[in-house]
Amino acid sequence: MLDTPFSQFDLDYIGPVDGHNMAELIRALETVKSLDHSVVLHVLTKKRKGI
């Protein structure tokens, strides 16, 4: 696991994830859902891009 600022708080970090790529976003959310501990999920989006 990478050493991130979140690791100081016993949090895993996942990302960045493209918030406009539904398949990638769903995969990341399913991964987070399967974990039994707290996670920071970093999702990137652009204003006015729309889906």
N, C-alpha and C positions, 0 to 999 in steps of 0.2 A: 504494500500500500504506500502511496506517495505521502510524504510529510507535508501537510497543508496546515494553514492556520486553524482549520476546523478540527484537526486531530488533537489539538490541545483540549478540546471539549468532548472527546470521544465520539466525534461525528465523522462519518465517511463522506466523501465528496464525489459526486458523479456529474460529469459535464466537461465542457459545455455541450448542450444538446440543441440542435436546430429546432426551434419551436414551430416552424412552418413545415417540417417534414413529419407528417403524421406517423409513418411507420417507425421512424427513429424515436419520436416522442413516446409512442405507445410502448416500445421495447424498454425505454428507460423507466417509464412508470411501472411496468410489470416487474422490472428488476427491483425497484424500490419497494413495491408491495410485498415481494417475496422475502425481504430482509426482516429480521426481528430486532432491529436497532434503528436509531435515528440517522438520517441521511440528509445532506444538503444536495438538492438537485438544481443545477444551474441550467436554465433554459434561456436561449437567446431568441429574440424576435425583433422584427423591424416594424415600426409604425407604418400604417397604411399599406402594408403588403397584402393583407387579406389572405384567405385560404380558399 
